[in-house]
C-alpha cells in the first residue's frame, strides 16, 4: 500500500510523516478510518452504510460535531468511535485516515483544505462549496498535495444508467450533441422543511436554494455528459412559492456555441414533479425518464444526410409516424440501482482509491463545474442579462454579499484571492 502524505520536505519531515501514516493505516489493516464531520441526516446515513458493510473498506474512525448533544447519538450509530466537537482536533488526533464533510455547504472548502494540508484524505459532500473562489482555493491546495485522495459525493455518477449514457455520448453513438433539455422538478419541499434549520434557504447560511441544495447532482451530470456551456441566461424566482429569500424555481438557457443549446428547469414546489432528460445528437437521441429508464434512438445516418434523401411527401410521412425502417432504430435501456447503493458505491470507491489508487468515480476537482454553473445562473438572474461562464468571480461574490448583508443573519463571505 502506498503511503499518502501531505506536502513535506526533508528527511526528518519525511520520517515523521511516514511514521504518522503507518500509525494510521496500521490501526485497522486494510481499512480506511473515516472521520465523519457533522452527524446529521447525511452523516448518519453514511455511518449506517459503513456499519452494514455497504461501503467497502471503510470503518468509522471518529465523529466530529459542534453540538455536544450529538455525542449520545454518535455512540448509538458509531459505537466506540471517538467524538470531537472540533473537526480540527479530530484531524490532528490520529484517529482518522480520511474525512467526509456532511455540513452546511460554505464549510466544505475550508474543512477540505485543513484535512488535505494535514495529509488526511477528503471526500466532500455536494456541492463542493457555494462560490467558485472558495472552491478554486480548495482545488489548488489539493493539486499541491497529489498524494492525498480528494473526491466529491456525486453519487449520481454511480448510477449505471448515467454511466451508460455517458459511454454512449463519449463513444459518438449519437454524434455531436445539438440540444439538451432537463426538467428536474422532483424536489417538492413543504414549508416545514425550510423552517427546520436556521441556515436553510438563506444566502448567508446555505448560499442559495434549489441550485445549491437539491439540483447539484443534475448540474454535475449535465456538464459531465454534455460539457460546459460558454454562456447562459437564466430566469430565477426567489421565494416564488415558499416564504424564503433564495431561488425555488429556475429556468436556464445555455449556449455551447455553434448553435448548440441546453435548457435546464428545476423547482421545489411541484408535488407531481418531472425528471426528464433529452439529448439530441446528429446521429441519434436519448430520452431519460425518472433517472431509471432511457430510450436510445439511433439514426441510420447523420440527420442532414437523412433529410437530403427524402422528398416532401416522404418527409411528411416519416414525421407523421410512418414506416421508420431504414431511418432509425430504438433501444430501451433499463438499469437497477438499489436505494443507497449509489452513495455506498462512492464511499467504497473512495476507500479503494486511498488504499489501492483506484480511479475515482468523482474526482474532487470536478466539483467546481457545478458550482460555476449555479453561480452563473444566480448572476444572470440577479443582473437580468446573459452571463459568460468565465464570469468575474469577484463580481459574483459582491452580489452574493450584498444579499447576505440585506438578509442580516450571517457574516459576509471572504474572497480567498483578495
KOLTIDO-455316 format. One record per residue (C-alpha): residue number from 1; x, y, z negated. Coordinates in steps of 0.05 Angstrom, whole numbers, padded with zeros to 5 digits, always signed. Example, Ala and Ser with C-alpha at 12.3 -4.5 7.8 and 13.67 -1.06 7.14 Angstrom:
BEGIN
 sevo     c1     c2     c3
    1 +00246 -00090 -00156
    2 +00273 -00021 -00143
end
This chain:
BEGIN
 sevo     c1     c2     c3
    1 +00000 +00000 +00000
    2 +00027 +00068 +00019
    3 +00035 +00117 -00038
    4 -00003 +00181 -00023
    5 +00021 +00245 -00057
    6 +00016 +00319 -00054
    7 +00070 +00363 -00023
    8 +00131 +00360 -00069
    9 +00204 +00363 -00052
   10 +00268 +00339 -00082
   11 +00289 +00271 -00110
   12 +00268 +00289 -00181
   13 +00199 +00312 -00160
   14 +00191 +00252 -00115
   15 +00208 +00204 -00171
   16 +00157 +00238 -00216
   17 +00102 +00236 -00164
   18 +00115 +00164 -00146
   19 +00111 +00145 -00219
   20 +00044 +00181 -00226
   21 +00017 +00147 -00164
   22 +00039 +00078 -00188
   23 +00004 +00091 -00253
   24 -00060 +00110 -00218
   25 -00064 +00052 -00169
   26 -00034 +00003 -00218
   27 -00092 +00014 -00266
   28 -00141 -00024 -00222
   29 -00103 -00064 -00170
   30 -00133 -00060 -00101
   31 -00185 -00008 -00123
   32 -00192 +00067 -00117
   33 -00214 +00100 -00182
   34 -00264 +00154 -00162
   35 -00278 +00214 -00205
   36 -00350 +00239 -00195
   37 -00354 +00315 -00204
   38 -00426 +00331 -00220
   39 -00470 +00274 -00244
   40 -00537 +00298 -00218
   41 -00582 +00262 -00170
   42 -00530 +00251 -00116
   43 -00472 +00236 -00163
   44 -00515 +00186 -00200
   45 -00535 +00153 -00134
   46 -00461 +00144 -00116
   47 -00445 +00116 -00185
   48 -00500 +00064 -00177
   49 -00478 +00045 -00107
   50 -00408 +00033 -00135
   51 -00435 -00007 -00194
   52 -00476 -00051 -00147
   53 -00415 -00067 -00104
   54 -00442 -00029 -00043
   55 -00382 +00019 -00038
   56 -00324 -00026 -00021
   57 -00260 -00018 -00062
   58 -00285 +00038 -00106
   59 -00293 +00039 -00181
   60 -00315 +00098 -00223
   61 -00253 +00124 -00258
   62 -00284 +00184 -00294
   63 -00341 +00233 -00293
   64 -00339 +00309 -00298
   65 -00399 +00354 -00311
   66 -00402 +00422 -00343
   67 -00464 +00402 -00381
   68 -00445 +00366 -00445
   69 -00515 +00337 -00447
   70 -00498 +00294 -00386
   71 -00448 +00254 -00428
   72 -00501 +00205 -00451
   73 -00528 +00195 -00381
   74 -00456 +00184 -00356
   75 -00446 +00127 -00405
   76 -00511 +00095 -00382
   77 -00493 +00095 -00308
   78 -00416 +00092 -00314
   79 -00404 +00054 -00379
   80 -00334 +00063 -00406
   81 -00315 +00118 -00357
   82 -00281 +00179 -00390
   83 -00325 +00242 -00390
   84 -00298 +00312 -00378
   85 -00332 +00379 -00380
   86 -00277 +00409 -00337
   87 -00261 +00376 -00270
   88 -00190 +00404 -00271
   89 -00176 +00366 -00335
   90 -00203 +00303 -00302
   91 -00158 +00312 -00241
   92 -00098 +00322 -00286
   93 -00117 +00267 -00335
   94 -00092 +00208 -00294
   95 -00158 +00171 -00296
   96 -00175 +00180 -00222
   97 -00142 +00170 -00154
   98 -00196 +00207 -00116
   99 -00257 +00252 -00128
  100 -00324 +00265 -00097
  101 -00356 +00334 -00104
  102 -00431 +00329 -00117
  103 -00440 +00401 -00139
  104 -00470 +00465 -00110
  105 -00443 +00480 -00041
  106 -00400 +00540 -00058
  107 -00358 +00498 -00105
  108 -00337 +00444 -00055
  109 -00277 +00480 -00024
  110 -00242 +00502 -00088
  111 -00252 +00434 -00121
  112 -00224 +00401 -00059
  113 -00165 +00448 -00058
  114 -00149 +00435 -00132
  115 -00152 +00360 -00122
  116 -00111 +00358 -00058
  117 -00056 +00401 -00089
  118 -00053 +00351 -00146
  119 -00045 +00293 -00098
  120 -00116 +00267 -00110
  121 -00156 +00244 -00050
  122 -00220 +00281 -00035
  123 -00289 +00265 -00009
  124 -00330 +00329 -00006
  125 -00405 +00323 -00002
  126 -00441 +00362 +00052
  127 -00435 +00417 +00071
  128 -00361 +00429 +00065
  129 -00376 +00499 +00039
  130 -00421 +00558 +00053
  131 -00378 +00604 +00096
  132 -00322 +00587 +00144
  133 -00269 +00629 +00110
  134 -00270 +00585 +00048
  135 -00275 +00521 +00088
  136 -00217 +00543 +00131
  137 -00174 +00551 +00068
  138 -00193 +00480 +00046
  139 -00174 +00453 +00115
  140 -00107 +00489 +00114
  141 -00090 +00461 +00046
  142 -00110 +00391 +00069
  143 -00067 +00398 +00132
  144 -00008 +00417 +00088
  145 -00017 +00352 +00048
  146 -00025 +00298 +00102
  147 -00013 +00241 +00052
  148 -00077 +00259 +00016
  149 -00140 +00230 +00046
  150 -00193 +00283 +00060
  151 -00263 +00263 +00081
  152 -00334 +00290 +00081
  153 -00400 +00255 +00066
  154 -00431 +00258 +00136
  155 -00468 +00194 +00124
  156 -00509 +00201 +00188
  157 -00445 +00187 +00227
  158 -00451 +00118 +00196
  159 -00520 +00108 +00227
  160 -00509 +00054 +00280
  161 -00559 +00088 +00326
  162 -00520 +00153 +00329
  163 -00455 +00115 +00335
  164 -00483 +00080 +00396
  165 -00509 +00146 +00425
  166 -00441 +00179 +00417
  167 -00409 +00119 +00450
  168 -00457 +00126 +00509
  169 -00445 +00201 +00517
  170 -00369 +00196 +00508
  171 -00368 +00139 +00558
  172 -00401 +00182 +00611
  173 -00462 +00136 +00619
  174 -00510 +00195 +00625
  175 -00460 +00242 +00657
  176 -00447 +00312 +00634
  177 -00499 +00337 +00584
  178 -00542 +00393 +00614
  179 -00592 +00404 +00557
  180 -00602 +00381 +00486
  181 -00664 +00391 +00442
  182 -00670 +00372 +00370
  183 -00733 +00383 +00329
  184 -00719 +00362 +00258
  185 -00774 +00383 +00211
  186 -00778 +00323 +00165
  187 -00754 +00365 +00106
  188 -00821 +00383 +00074
  189 -00808 +00411 +00004
  190 -00861 +00434 -00045
  191 -00856 +00498 -00086
  192 -00835 +00458 -00147
  193 -00772 +00435 -00111
  194 -00747 +00506 -00105
  195 -00763 +00522 -00177
  196 -00726 +00462 -00205
  197 -00657 +00496 -00206
  198 -00640 +00570 -00212
  199 -00586 +00565 -00158
  200 -00632 +00530 -00108
  201 -00655 +00572 -00048
  202 -00613 +00632 -00066
  203 -00559 +00669 -00027
  204 -00511 +00672 -00086
  205 -00523 +00603 -00114
  206 -00536 +00559 -00053
  207 -00515 +00603 +00005
  208 -00578 +00593 +00046
  209 -00637 +00547 +00056
  210 -00653 +00492 +00105
  211 -00588 +00503 +00144
  212 -00542 +00491 +00084
  213 -00584 +00441 +00045
  214 -00626 +00396 +00089
  215 -00601 +00402 +00160
  216 -00524 +00399 +00156
  217 -00525 +00326 +00177
  218 -00562 +00343 +00242
  219 -00519 +00404 +00255
  220 -00459 +00358 +00249
  221 -00488 +00304 +00294
  222 -00509 +00356 +00345
  223 -00437 +00382 +00352
  224 -00407 +00312 +00343
  225 -00445 +00287 +00404
  226 -00454 +00350 +00447
  227 -00394 +00392 +00426
  228 -00394 +00464 +00400
  229 -00431 +00518 +00439
  230 -00397 +00583 +00458
  231 -00453 +00627 +00431
  232 -00524 +00624 +00404
  233 -00584 +00667 +00389
  234 -00629 +00649 +00331
  235 -00696 +00667 +00300
  236 -00699 +00651 +00227
  237 -00756 +00662 +00179
  238 -00736 +00678 +00107
  239 -00787 +00659 +00055
  240 -00836 +00646 +00111
  241 -00879 +00593 +00077
  242 -00845 +00589 +00008
  243 -00831 +00642 -00045
  244 -00756 +00643 -00031
  245 -00707 +00692 +00000
  246 -00670 +00643 +00044
  247 -00690 +00611 +00110
  248 -00745 +00558 +00111
  249 -00754 +00557 +00187
  250 -00703 +00565 +00243
  251 -00703 +00563 +00319
  252 -00637 +00565 +00355
  253 -00619 +00572 +00429
  254 -00547 +00553 +00441
  255 -00505 +00568 +00503
  256 -00449 +00520 +00522
  257 -00430 +00555 +00586
  258 -00441 +00532 +00658
  259 -00516 +00535 +00648
  260 -00516 +00483 +00593
  261 -00563 +00498 +00534
  262 -00586 +00468 +00469
  263 -00646 +00481 +00424
  264 -00648 +00465 +00350
  265 -00711 +00473 +00309
  266 -00717 +00459 +00234
  267 -00763 +00476 +00176
  268 -00784 +00455 +00106
  269 -00859 +00468 +00109
  270 -00883 +00414 +00157
  271 -00913 +00356 +00116
  272 -00921 +00314 +00180
  273 -00851 +00330 +00204
  274 -00818 +00310 +00270
  275 -00749 +00282 +00284
  276 -00738 +00280 +00359
  277 -00673 +00289 +00397
  278 -00668 +00293 +00473
  279 -00603 +00293 +00512
  280 -00609 +00304 +00587
  281 -00548 +00290 +00630
  282 -00531 +00289 +00704
  283 -00539 +00213 +00706
  284 -00587 +00197 +00650
  285 -00627 +00216 +00589
  286 -00631 +00195 +00517
  287 -00693 +00206 +00473
  288 -00686 +00190 +00399
  289 -00747 +00183 +00354
  290 -00742 +00185 +00279
  291 -00667 +00172 +00280
  292 -00686 +00098 +00286
  293 -00701 +00083 +00359
  294 -00678 +00111 +00426
  295 -00698 +00105 +00499
  296 -00639 +00107 +00546
  297 -00655 +00123 +00618
  298 -00600 +00112 +00669
  299 -00608 +00147 +00737
  300 -00586 +00107 +00798
  301 -00542 +00166 +00818
  302 -00528 +00237 +00799
  303 -00594 +00274 +00794
  304 -00574 +00321 +00850
  305 -00560 +00262 +00895
  306 -00628 +00232 +00879
  307 -00661 +00298 +00895
  308 -00626 +00302 +00963
  309 -00654 +00234 +00983
  310 -00728 +00248 +00975
  311 -00780 +00281 +01018
  312 -00831 +00327 +00985
  313 -00883 +00272 +00984
  314 -00835 +00222 +00954
  315 -00814 +00272 +00902
  316 -00886 +00285 +00880
  317 -00899 +00210 +00878
  318 -00839 +00198 +00833
  319 -00855 +00257 +00788
  320 -00927 +00233 +00781
  321 -00907 +00166 +00752
  322 -00899 +00127 +00817
  323 -00851 +00070 +00830
  324 -00784 +00085 +00798
  325 -00748 +00025 +00825
  326 -00683 +00048 +00857
  327 -00684 +00113 +00819
  328 -00676 +00097 +00745
  329 -00679 +00042 +00693
  330 -00696 +00046 +00619
  331 -00669 +00011 +00559
  332 -00695 +00011 +00487
  333 -00644 +00017 +00432
  334 -00664 -00004 +00362
  335 -00619 -00009 +00302
  336 -00628 -00026 +00229
  337 -00597 +00012 +00172
  338 -00619 -00004 +00101
  339 -00631 +00053 +00053
  340 -00567 +00075 +00020
  341 -00523 +00035 +00067
  342 -00501 +00096 +00106
  343 -00477 +00133 +00044
  344 -00446 +00069 +00016
  345 -00411 +00057 +00082
  346 -00378 +00125 +00080
  347 -00356 +00112 +00008
  348 -00327 +00044 +00028
  349 -00293 +00074 +00089
  350 -00262 +00129 +00045
  351 -00234 +00076 -00002
  352 -00206 +00036 +00056
  353 -00173 +00099 +00085
  354 -00140 +00113 +00018
  355 -00116 +00041 +00008
  356 -00101 +00019 +00079
  357 -00100 +00081 +00124
  358 -00165 +00062 +00158
  359 -00192 +00114 +00206
  360 -00244 +00159 +00172
  361 -00316 +00159 +00197
  362 -00319 +00233 +00179
  363 -00253 +00269 +00171
  364 -00260 +00327 +00122
  365 -00232 +00377 +00172
  366 -00294 +00366 +00215
  367 -00337 +00399 +00162
  368 -00322 +00469 +00185
  369 -00360 +00459 +00251
  370 -00429 +00452 +00219
  371 -00414 +00510 +00172
  372 -00394 +00552 +00232
  373 -00460 +00535 +00267
  374 -00500 +00553 +00205
  375 -00462 +00618 +00195
  376 -00473 +00638 +00268
  377 -00547 +00624 +00262
  378 -00552 +00667 +00199
  379 -00512 +00723 +00231
  380 -00554 +00722 +00295
  381 -00619 +00725 +00255
  382 -00593 +00780 +00209
  383 -00567 +00823 +00266
  384 -00621 +00806 +00317
  385 -00571 +00790 +00372
  386 -00532 +00735 +00406
  387 -00470 +00714 +00367
  388 -00407 +00681 +00393
  389 -00383 +00620 +00356
  390 -00316 +00654 +00345
  391 -00352 +00709 +00306
  392 -00317 +00755 +00257
  393 -00315 +00715 +00192
  394 -00305 +00778 +00151
  395 -00368 +00809 +00182
  396 -00407 +00747 +00163
  397 -00383 +00750 +00091
  398 -00401 +00823 +00086
  399 -00472 +00808 +00109
  400 -00476 +00749 +00060
  401 -00450 +00790 +00002
  402 -00500 +00846 +00017
  403 -00556 +00796 +00007
  404 -00523 +00768 -00056
  405 -00520 +00839 -00084
  406 -00592 +00852 -00068
  407 -00612 +00786 -00100
  408 -00575 +00805 -00163
  409 -00568 +00735 -00192
  410 -00496 +00714 -00176
  411 -00429 +00748 -00164
  412 -00407 +00764 -00094
  413 -00363 +00714 -00058
  414 -00289 +00727 -00044
  415 -00254 +00727 +00023
  416 -00195 +00678 +00016
  417 -00159 +00714 +00072
  418 -00166 +00784 +00041
end
